[in-house]
């Protein structure tokens, strides 16, 4: 299974980006291989529609779960339709490596 984690940078030491649609990167964690790939988010500076465009991006990977600090109202209904689970982490200091460790348990 693949999980997208919103990230402020492109390393395992980067912090969780609390914004889903406008995050800097998506860390794509594969639970089977335990590999992590960082995908730059081309929608982070979009004037509008960043959320839905980011949903399309991660759905094309495809992922089954997304970890982020928050999800907008429009995004929630899209993700429910696509059967992608949303996991909200309110701790802004969490780094990607920590979140991956939490996903392993």
Secondary structure, DSSP 4 states (H G I P E B T S, - for coil): -EEEEEESSSSTTSBBPSBSTT-SEEEEEETTT--EEEEE-TTTT-SS-HHHHHHHHHHTTT-SEEEESB--HHHHHHHHHTT-EEEE---TT-BHHHHHHHHH-
